[in-house]
Each structure stands twice: as structure tokens, then as C-alpha cells.
Amino acid sequence: MKTGRVTLVGAGPGNPALMTLKGLRHLRRADVILYDRLAPDALLRQARPDAELIAVGKSPGDPLGRQEEINDVLVDRARRGLRVVRLKGGDPFVFGRGREEMNACAAAGVPCNVVPGISSALAAPASIGVSLTHRGAANAFAVITGRSSRSGGPPDYDWAALARIDAVVILMGHASLADVAAKLIAGGRAPDTPAVSVESATTSRQRHVTGTLANIAACAADAGLSNPIVTVIGEVARMARAEASHAARSRRARNRPLTGRRIAVTRASSSSDELFRLLRRAGAETIACPLIRAVFPPDADDADAALRRLADFDWIAFTSMHGVEGFWRRLQRSGRDARSLAGLRIAAIGPATAAALHRRGLVADATPRTFTGRDLARAILDAPHDRRSDSSARVLCPRGNLARTELESELRRAGAIAEPVEVYRTELIEPPPGAAAELTKGVDAVVFCSPSAVRQYATLRLSGGDAILAALGRTTAAALTEAGLSCGLVPESADVRALVTALGERLRREEALT
């Protein structure tokens, strides 16, 4: 078997938009991705659906993903002939142990190359207006780590030499910041030297505090700053932008009501997923925690037989985007296209399903005001019948194996003929380890888009701490109640825009009460 290749890719400082185009190209082609704790979730959603995702992130004091084990996995997957990406926060060669991984690959005869990334050592200061080499303030800067892999504290630097450098940038120094400051002061740096610490630079959670070398550790602690933090010591720290005025903060809160909020969504996402896009636009950090996946089988005899009898039906009723996708695949597989639907009317349960139809050049004739199977059936039954004078409308219902039968039952109760055909299957899955870990740390809200995801969440006994459990639609809300979970939010309209707006309003009210 031909040996594969390992590519060390820098993910950048935190904002997924700051990853290089070359890095993104490798990420999208990868068969296997080993990712760090700080790798943005939005980048992982760029992976192929069939790519193997392996969480190997290491937290301070956490032995998870020991370097030797990571090296072994890189070599093993490449020897299987796979394209392997090692996705690392920042730049692979700036305190990223990238050279160690390259050496391990070289020793095993595995090709390995590097795609550099933007280091937080450069991006964090820039994000708050600090120029590390500003004329008249700094001609040089040093980048150090605040944590030794052996001692856990700062390495044994030449502190006197560091104290003489114009600007010092400290990475991974949250726990040891006071110790680093004391050693720089002992090395000759003035205690009143300006300093600034930045948390989660370039992301929606970014914030910073200013102080002096003597008190920056206390300032960061008082503000509740947590990892990841970058600290800058030197006259250039005076350039840090002042905190926004109250009016500016209020205006930003109105425009980005979910800024700093962590929202988990229990479905996978493509780069074009509107729910994730709207959440991020509102300022949220999104965590993809898929609990189900749609599988489109190569054979679907009942659906294919129904396609050969399209002239027998008055309506096609779609209850999900996956139903649209599965039906469209069967249609194309049979050698037909949208012209085969001439004379048929189309019903869609909600705007997302209608949008999936629209992308294929089809316009829904009926979309109910509230998005349940019963309401969809009512919209069909109340519509005037063009082809038949009686009430026995014939409705084709493309669906999944776990879809609720409310639509068909309501149609049959009214005397219509409903024929369900399975065009996709819903599989219950466990979320990626990284997503499960993020849930354990706590999130502000968990969003459910289907009853199947609710049931899997309950079965796996997952928990987002005190998170609001939000349901996209009353059917999903009912599933939360049935599972013994408290539905904290269900928007009046079961569309993603209404959900994001309702989340922002709910969290803003809660914040005002604290």
C-alpha cells in the first residue's frame, strides 16, 4: 500500500476566518484530522463527512494526548495510505511541538510537510491595537512560554536578558503569570512597566485587562480571565485600546446579543448551515454536537416504485430537509428531473424545508403557519383540489425511518390517501469527544432540531450544565418533555431566525436579573 502523508496545519489564533487558504484546502481533503483543544469548531465542520476526527488536545495538567501517542497515531494512519492533517492552534512551530511530530514522521519514513498558521503571539496584541515593534517604543520583542513541560511553571530563562528586551509576549502563562512577573522584576525590569493580558483573542469572547508588570496577574484574576491568555509586557502595552463606552457596549449587545455565549447544536453542520451562521453572526461560540446523521441508502425500492407512479398523486409532502435531499437523489437516480413533477403540488413543513426545495428550483405550494405534521396535513386538506372533486387527495410522503407518523395519520383520518416512502435513514451516533468535553465544561444553551436528537441526548445522559434546552418546533419541544427534560425555549415560529432571536432575548433577560 502506498504511504500517505502528514500535514501539520496551523489553525490560527482562534477566529476560523484567520486560517490560511492552503490550510483550509488540506483540511477539506483530509482522511484523518487530529485536532487540538483550541481548534475552532467551525474549522472542524469543514472536514469531509467521512473524515476521521481525533481529539488530542492537552489542557494544563491534563495527560490526554501524550505526545508519543499522538506521534504513533500520525504514523499509523499515514502508513495506511491516508492523508492526515494535524490541526494545531496558532502556528505548528511556535510552542506547538510541530518539529517533534515532523521528526517522528521522518524516523518512520512518512512524508510530512507544514502549513504555517498565524500565531496568537502576533494576533493577540494586534487584536487590541498593540504593535510589538512600534517605532520609538520597541525595536525587538521576545515570545516565551509561561509553562515548562517538566515543572509546570516557567522555564529557567535568563531573566536578566529577557528583562532588557523591549517587549515580552507570554503564551500559556495564565497559571504562572505572577511568577513570571516576579522573575522579570528580579531580573531588572521596572515594576511599573505597562502590561496587558488578552483572553480568547480574535474570537467573540475576546476581552483584555491592562495593568503594570507588578499587578497584571492580580488584574487578570480580578477580571476572571481564563485560558487561553496572551500577555504583553513593555511600553507597547500602553497602546491597548480602552474598553468600549457603556453606549458602545449597549449598541454592540443589541447587534450581537449572543456575544460571549456558548451554544451547542445537536446536529452536524456544513459551512453553509444557516443556523450556525446566524448564531455566529449574533456573536455566539458554536459547538457542533451531532447526535444523529442522515444516511441515504443506494437502494430504496418503495420510493423508486412510487416515482414510477407520480401521475397517481396530487401532492408530495416534505417534512424535513433530509426528505427533500433523499427524494431528489432517488429522482436523479431514476433518470428524471423536476419536469417529472409537473402537475403535482408540493407541501413543505417549514421554511428550512421550503428553502431546500427552492435550491432545486421548486416552490412549495403550501407551508403551514405552525410546523407540525397535523398542520401540514391541514394545509393540504384545506387547499382546493384541482384534479379531483372528492376529498380523497393522494399524497406521497417521502420520509425517514424514524419520522413521526402524524402527517399520514391526520391525512387518513380525513379520508385522504397517504403513501409514506422511506428515502433516508436516521442513525443515532455519539458526539465527537471534543464536543462532549465542551458540553461537560458547560454551555449557555443546547439547541435541538429534531425529536431523534432529543432521544439520543437523553439516552447518552449528556448534560450541558445549567444550559437552556431550546427546541426548534413544538414537536421537538414535546420530545424534550417526554424524555423528562425541561424545554426552556421554543420560538413561536419554528425557523432558525426566530430561534436565534429568542435565544438572544432570553439570555439578555437572564443577564439583567443577575
DAQUI-V697486 format. One line per field, one symbol per residue. ss: DSSP state (a for helix, b for strand, c for the rest). phi: phi as a letter, one per 30 degrees, with the letter a starting at -180 (. if undefined). A space follows every 10 residues. Layout:
ss: ???
phi: ???
This chain:
ss: ccccbbbbbb cbcccaaacc aaaaaaaaac cbbbbccccc aaaacccccc cbbbbccccc ccccccaaaa aaaaaaaaac ccbbbbbbcb cccccccaaa aaaaaaaccc bbbbbcccca aaaaaaaccc cccccccccc bbbbbccccc ccccccccaa aaacccbbbb bcccccaaaa aaaaaacccc cccbbbbbbc ccccccbbbb bbcccaaaaa aaccccccbb bbbcaaaaac cccccaaaaa aaaaaccccc cbbbbccccc cccaaaaaaa acccbbbbcc cbbbbccccc aaaaaaacca aaccbbbbcc aaaaaaaaaa aaaccccaaa acccbbbbcc aaaaaaaacc cccccbcccc ccaaaaaaaa aacccccccc cccbbbbbbb cccccaaaaa aaacccbbbb bbbbbbbbcc ccaaaaaaaa acccbbbbcc aaaaaaaaac cccccccbbb bccaaaaaaa aaccccccbb cccccaaaaa aaaaaaaaaa aaac
phi: .dddbcbdcd djdkdddcdd ddddddddcd dbbcbddcdd edddddddec ddcbdbdcce icdeieeddd eddededddd icdccccbdi cecchchddd dddddddcic dbbbcdbddd dcddeddcic cdbddicaca bccbccbddc cicddddddd dddddebbcc chcedcdddd dddddddjdd dcdebbccch eicdceabbc abedbddddd dddidbedbb ccckedddde eddddedddd dddddbdcei ccccbdbdbc dcdddddddd ddjddcbdbd cbbcbcddcb ddddddddce ddccbbccca dddddddddd ddddicbddd cejccbcbda dddddddddc iccddbbddc cbdddddddd ddddcdcbdc cddcbcbdac dcddcedddd dddcjdccbd bdcabccdbd deeddddddd djbdacccca ddddddeddd hdacicddcc cdjddddddd dddicdddab ddcdbddddd dddddddddd dddc
